Amino acid sequence: MPASTTTTPHAAQQPLHTAIQASVKTLWQQAGLPAPSLGEGSLALSGDGSAYPSSFCLDVAAPAALAASGLASALIAQHRQQQPMPQVHVDVGQVLAECSGYFTMNGEQPNLWAPISGLYACGADLGQPGWLRIHANFAHHRDGVLRLLGLPTGADTPRQAVAEALKVWTAQAAEERAAALGLVVAAARSPEAWQAHPQSVAVAAQPLVSITQLDSDHPASPRDWPAPAQHRPFDGLRMLDLTRILAGPVAARSLAAQGADVLMLNGPGLPNIEAIADMSRGKRSALLDLKTPAGQATMAELLGDAHVLLQGYRPGALDALGLDPQSAARLRPGIVYASLSAYGRSGPWADRRGFDSLVQTVCGINWSEGQAFGSAGLRALPLQILDYSAGFLLAFGIQAALYRQATVGGSWHVQVSLARVAQWLQAMGQRPVATAPAQAVVPPDAYLEAMDTGFGRLLAVRHSAVLQGLPSSWPHVGQPPGGDQPRW
């Protein structure tokens, strides 16, 4: 796939649905999927994104990524059923509601952000005010930052103490020192400053959705798929989900919505966030210690019957365990191996940790959004759009690779990075905006579904891609980590 920007120029100036259709077409072409299957009427769009105001084309990027994934599901349904490809329906407002991460558990909406997470003013950086974003939703990340700043660790340290401590730091110095310690913070940059950064250059050279063959010399034969029991696109297909935060779980959840048997694997003692209740819909969830011989043996058994392995660990983290892409392809010929990263697979930051909010800050999105709203400071997007768009794109890449495997064979590696998704969003351009701040949005009842899960009574946004004439129920209701056994 060429490393080009997968959207048409000036998406911000096009009618909304036209821009989405154009972006879907380009994604489809980039993935090498059959052009005739993307015929007129294959995608039905409705709604808009007015509930989540932004100068960026959130209402193009996420719906296009979601629609591409839905259409790939329809293509695979056609391939398996040997019937006409079902039409895909996408409501733009519902997609953005899904991207908001809204859910309640037993009637309560949890606070998904740690008290000290967020933006802070720092000491002067080259004569200009500096800003630093801290991501502290995990206790070990929080305490690492607090130790770096010479503050007491624990959840009781107030934001004001962090703000005072940062007055003697420049944002760049804090970022570099934190990164060396494996912490997750980001110094704010303008778009121009990020474009000049060596990591931005490395990211721009990568495809938005990379799909590469792992066994070109001796390709695996196409694998037989089990007969679908309920006529959903991915009935009987097995997926190992080794991800926790948010883009990876969104990708796996998107395939579960189309019938995939998704087994989420967590390591014992690994922290999670409240959103795991929402991200576990449709999946089974087990604990597995990959650092033990017994855990590695169980993983080898699971991999032997899997169609997809999805992982979001820091690049290279699984290599020592024999779970790198090449090793997985040798263990399970025909596997589709999917990798998510913050900053891509090359460049000086290739091994750096990161999350949506940090990438928004470092690549200039927060700076540009603040400028568009007439703010003297930075402004975050109203949604974690990089995470959700990356998740939908990752699901799309997995589906495209599964289609290739089924039609021509081979083992495949799919890669998506948050930083490349950010460049894709920025390339769509910006629109004039009103100065009124966005309000907290509760999605309409029509977008919501309620279910009893292992976490409790969950109310959340339905999956946004609807395939006409096909069942749409979840294969599983979702359990806390360890609620299921690590077996198919």
Residue, then its C-alpha position, 0 to 999 in steps of 0.5 A: m500500500p502506498a504511504s499516501t494520505t487516504t482522504t480527498p483534499h479539502a474534506a472540510q469544504q465538501p458536503l458531509h456525506t460526500a466527504i465520507q463516501a470519498s474517504v471510504k472509497t480511498l480507504w477501500q482502494q488503499a486496502g486493495l479490496p475489489a472495486p465492484s463491491l463498493g457500488e452505488g447504494s452499498l453505503a447508506l449514510s444519515g445524520d451529522g456530527s453537530a452534537y460534538p462541535s470541532s474545527f476538525c472533521l471528526d464527522v468525516a474521519a470516524p464515520a469513514a473508518l467505521a463505514a469502511s469496516g462495516l463494508a468489509s464485513a459486508l464483503i466477507a458476508q458476501h464471500r461466505q454466503q455467496q449472496p448479494m452484499p448487504q447494504v451498510h447503514v451508518d448514522v454519523g451522529q451515532v458513530l460520534a456518540e460511540c466515539s464519546g465512550y458514553f456508558t453508565m454502570n448500574g445507572e452511574q456514569p463513571n469518571l474516566w479521568a484521573p484527578i491529575s490527568g490533563l494540561y499544565a502550564c510549564g516554565a518558559d520554553l524558548g521564550q514561549p509559554g509551554w504546556l504539558r499534558i499528563h496521562a495518569n489514569f494508571a496508578h504506576h504512571r501517576d506515581g511515576v510522574l509524581r516522583l519525577l516532580g518530587l511530590p508524594t505519590g498516591a491519589d490524594t496529591p492535588r492538581q495544584a501541587v503538580a501545577e506548582a512543581l511544573k513551574v520550574w520545568t520546561a515542557q520539553a525537558a519534562e517530556e524527555r525526562a518522563a519518556a526516559l522513565g517510561l512515563v506518558v506525558a507530552a509537550a504541546r507543539s504547534p502543527e508546524a513544530w510537529q511537522a518538522h520533528p523527525q518522528s512526524v517525518a517517519v510517521a508521514a512515510q507510513p501508510l494509514v493502514s499498513i497490510t503486509q505479508l509475513d510469509s511471501d516466500h512460502p505463503a500459507s494456503p487459504r484457510d477453511w472457515p467454519a460454516p456460519a451458524q447465525h449468518r453473521p460475517f464473522d461467525g466461527l472466526r476466533m480472535l485473540d485480543l491482547t489490548r486494554i485501552l481504547a483503540g485496540p479494544v474498539a477494533a476487537r469489539s467491532l469484529a465481535a459486533q459482527g459475530a467474531d469469537v473474541l477472547m480478551l486476554n489480560g495479564p494477572g495484576l495488569p491495571n485496567i480503567e473503568a471503560i473496560a466494562d464498555m470495551s468488553r461487550g461481545k467478548r469473553s475475558a480471561l487472565l493469562d500470564l505470558k511470562t510463565p511456561a504454563g501461560q506460554a503453552t496455553m497461548a500457543e494452543l490458543l494461537g493454533d486455533a486463532h484466525v486473528l491476534l491483536q496486540g497493543y503492547r509497546p513495539g517489541a514488547l512481545d518479541a522476547l515471548g516469541l509472539d512477534p509477527q514472524s514467530a506467530a506466522r510460523l506457529r500459526p500459518g495463515i494468521v492475521y496479526a494486528s499491531l497498534s502503536a502510538y507513534g508508528r514502527s520507525g523513527p526516534w519515538a518508535d518505542r515511545r508510549g502514548f495515548d490519544s490525548l497525548v498524541q493530540t497534544v504533541c502533533g498540534i491538534n490541541w493547538s489548532e483547536g484552541q486557535a480555531f475557538g479563539s482561545a489563548g491556550l490549548r483545546a482538546l477535541p470533544l472526543q477521543i477521536l484518534d483512539y476510536s478512528a484508529g480502532f475502526l481502521l484497525a478493524f478494517g485492516i484486519q477484515a481486509a487481511l482476512y479477505r486476502q487470506a481467504t482468497v489468496g492465502g498468506s499470513w498478514h500483518v496489519q499496523v495502525s498508529l495513533a500519530r498517523v491517524a492524527q495526520w490523516l485527520q489534520a489533512m482533512g482541514q479545519r472549518p470555522v466554528a462557533t465560540a460556544p463551548a461544547q456541552a456534555v452530551v447524553p446520546p439519544d435513547a435510540y442510540l443506546e442499548a442496555m444489557d446485564t453483564g459481569f460488571g453489572r447493568l450496562l447502558a452504552v451506545r450500540h455498534s454503529a455499523v448496521l448490515q441490512g438483513l443480518p443479525s446484530s446481537w453480541p456473541h457474549v455480554g462481557q465479563p471482568p478479566g478472569g470471568d472466563q477461562p483461557r480456552w476457545 
